[in-house]
Amino acid sequence: MSEISTLRRVEWLLAALHRLGVSERWLTTLGVLKAAGGLGLLIGIGIPVIGVAASAGLVLFFAGTMATVLRARWYAHLPYPAVWLLLPVGALALRAATA
């Protein structure tokens, strides 16, 4: 559901992105990438290769998010992308364990 917040440009998100040094023009791209990753995970239930690709994409997305938080030195905010990063990592681990 965070992609909806991203696409709707809610105030708390705009304030956070400003503090992180991320331009508002990236919001649509970020929202679409998160939505595509989530949809890919759902499709991956039936078509595993799409799920693996979506998981890998989301791992890169949230690793980039963590790098952005570290670059801005906003360490108190670091747990949020870290928790979201665990979800696609878990999906990849489950796929590897069942392959």
PAVEX-596700 format. One record per residue (C-alpha): residue in one letter; residue number from 1; x, y, z; chain. Coordinates in Angstrom, 2 decimals, m for minus. Example, Ala and Ser with C-alpha at 12.3 -4.5 7.8 and 13.67 -1.06 7.14 Angstrom:
residues 2
+-----+-----+---------+---------+---------+-------+
: res :   n :    east :   north :      up : chain :
+-----+-----+---------+---------+---------+-------+
:   A :   1 :   12.30 :   m4.50 :    7.80 :     A :
:   S :   2 :   13.67 :   m1.06 :    7.14 :     A :
+-----+-----+---------+---------+---------+-------+
//
This chain:
residues 99
+-----+-----+---------+---------+---------+-------+
: res :   n :    east :   north :      up : chain :
+-----+-----+---------+---------+---------+-------+
:   M :   1 :    0.00 :    0.00 :    0.00 :     A :
:   S :   2 :    2.99 :    2.33 :    0.26 :     A :
:   E :   3 :    2.96 :    2.71 :   m3.52 :     A :
:   I :   4 :   m0.46 :    4.34 :   m3.18 :     A :
:   S :   5 :    0.97 :    6.87 :   m0.74 :     A :
:   T :   6 :    3.82 :    7.49 :   m3.15 :     A :
:   L :   7 :    1.55 :    8.04 :   m6.13 :     A :
:   R :   8 :   m0.84 :   10.26 :   m4.13 :     A :
:   R :   9 :    2.07 :   12.45 :   m2.93 :     A :
:   V :  10 :    1.01 :   12.61 :    0.71 :     A :
:   E :  11 :    2.59 :   15.35 :    2.83 :     A :
:   W :  12 :    4.48 :   13.14 :    5.31 :     A :
:   L :  13 :    6.14 :   11.33 :    2.40 :     A :
:   L :  14 :    7.09 :   14.57 :    0.66 :     A :
:   A :  15 :    8.66 :   15.84 :    3.90 :     A :
:   A :  16 :   10.64 :   12.61 :    4.32 :     A :
:   L :  17 :   11.86 :   12.67 :    0.71 :     A :
:   H :  18 :   12.90 :   16.29 :    1.07 :     A :
:   R :  19 :   14.91 :   15.42 :    4.18 :     A :
:   L :  20 :   16.52 :   12.51 :    2.30 :     A :
:   G :  21 :   17.41 :   14.76 :   m0.62 :     A :
:   V :  22 :   15.20 :   12.92 :   m3.13 :     A :
:   S :  23 :   13.54 :   15.07 :   m5.78 :     A :
:   E :  24 :    9.75 :   15.03 :   m5.95 :     A :
:   R :  25 :    9.96 :   14.21 :   m9.66 :     A :
:   W :  26 :   11.00 :   10.66 :   m8.69 :     A :
:   L :  27 :    7.73 :    9.91 :   m6.87 :     A :
:   T :  28 :    5.83 :    8.50 :   m9.84 :     A :
:   T :  29 :    8.74 :    6.29 :  m10.88 :     A :
:   L :  30 :    9.23 :    5.01 :   m7.33 :     A :
:   G :  31 :    5.52 :    4.30 :   m6.91 :     A :
:   V :  32 :    5.29 :    2.43 :  m10.21 :     A :
:   L :  33 :    8.39 :    0.36 :   m9.39 :     A :
:   K :  34 :    6.99 :   m0.66 :   m6.00 :     A :
:   A :  35 :    3.59 :   m1.49 :   m7.50 :     A :
:   A :  36 :    5.21 :   m3.54 :  m10.28 :     A :
:   G :  37 :    7.29 :   m5.43 :   m7.73 :     A :
:   G :  38 :    4.26 :   m6.23 :   m5.61 :     A :
:   L :  39 :    2.25 :   m7.34 :   m8.63 :     A :
:   G :  40 :    5.20 :   m9.42 :   m9.80 :     A :
:   L :  41 :    5.31 :  m11.20 :   m6.45 :     A :
:   L :  42 :    1.63 :  m12.07 :   m6.77 :     A :
:   I :  43 :    2.04 :  m13.30 :  m10.34 :     A :
:   G :  44 :    5.11 :  m15.21 :   m9.18 :     A :
:   I :  45 :    2.87 :  m17.52 :   m7.17 :     A :
:   G :  46 :    1.80 :  m19.05 :  m10.47 :     A :
:   I :  47 :    4.80 :  m18.19 :  m12.65 :     A :
:   P :  48 :    7.91 :  m18.58 :  m10.48 :     A :
:   V :  49 :   10.37 :  m16.86 :  m12.81 :     A :
:   I :  50 :    8.34 :  m13.63 :  m12.60 :     A :
:   G :  51 :    8.31 :  m13.87 :   m8.81 :     A :
:   V :  52 :   12.09 :  m14.28 :   m8.73 :     A :
:   A :  53 :   12.55 :  m11.28 :  m11.02 :     A :
:   A :  54 :   10.15 :   m9.18 :   m8.92 :     A :
:   S :  55 :   11.89 :  m10.21 :   m5.70 :     A :
:   A :  56 :   15.29 :   m9.35 :   m7.14 :     A :
:   G :  57 :   13.99 :   m5.98 :   m8.31 :     A :
:   L :  58 :   12.51 :   m5.21 :   m4.90 :     A :
:   V :  59 :   15.75 :   m6.21 :   m3.17 :     A :
:   L :  60 :   17.59 :   m3.70 :   m5.35 :     A :
:   F :  61 :   14.89 :   m1.07 :   m4.77 :     A :
:   F :  62 :   15.01 :   m1.33 :   m0.99 :     A :
:   A :  63 :   18.80 :   m1.66 :   m0.90 :     A :
:   G :  64 :   18.83 :    1.64 :   m2.79 :     A :
:   T :  65 :   16.39 :    3.06 :   m0.28 :     A :
:   M :  66 :   18.69 :    2.06 :    2.57 :     A :
:   A :  67 :   21.67 :    3.60 :    0.77 :     A :
:   T :  68 :   19.71 :    6.84 :    0.38 :     A :
:   V :  69 :   18.88 :    6.89 :    4.09 :     A :
:   L :  70 :   22.52 :    6.25 :    4.98 :     A :
:   R :  71 :   23.70 :    8.95 :    2.58 :     A :
:   A :  72 :   21.36 :   11.44 :    4.27 :     A :
:   R :  73 :   22.61 :   10.27 :    7.70 :     A :
:   W :  74 :   19.05 :    9.83 :    8.93 :     A :
:   Y :  75 :   19.88 :    6.72 :   10.93 :     A :
:   A :  76 :   16.66 :    6.71 :   12.97 :     A :
:   H :  77 :   14.77 :    6.11 :    9.71 :     A :
:   L :  78 :   16.90 :    3.11 :    8.69 :     A :
:   P :  79 :   14.69 :    0.38 :   10.22 :     A :
:   Y :  80 :   11.80 :    1.18 :    7.85 :     A :
:   P :  81 :   13.48 :    0.24 :    4.56 :     A :
:   A :  82 :   15.34 :   m2.57 :    6.35 :     A :
:   V :  83 :   12.06 :   m4.26 :    7.30 :     A :
:   W :  84 :   10.69 :   m3.83 :    3.77 :     A :
:   L :  85 :   13.93 :   m5.28 :    2.39 :     A :
:   L :  86 :   13.38 :   m8.46 :    4.39 :     A :
:   L :  87 :   10.16 :   m9.28 :    2.49 :     A :
:   P :  88 :   11.67 :   m9.77 :   m0.99 :     A :
:   V :  89 :   14.76 :  m11.40 :    0.55 :     A :
:   G :  90 :   12.41 :  m13.87 :    2.25 :     A :
:   A :  91 :   10.56 :  m14.48 :   m1.01 :     A :
:   L :  92 :   13.85 :  m15.24 :   m2.78 :     A :
:   A :  93 :   14.95 :  m17.53 :    0.05 :     A :
:   L :  94 :   11.67 :  m19.43 :   m0.06 :     A :
:   R :  95 :   11.90 :  m19.85 :   m3.82 :     A :
:   A :  96 :   15.49 :  m21.09 :   m3.54 :     A :
:   A :  97 :   14.50 :  m23.55 :   m0.82 :     A :
:   T :  98 :   11.64 :  m24.99 :   m2.90 :     A :
:   A :  99 :   13.42 :  m25.10 :   m6.26 :     A :
+-----+-----+---------+---------+---------+-------+
//
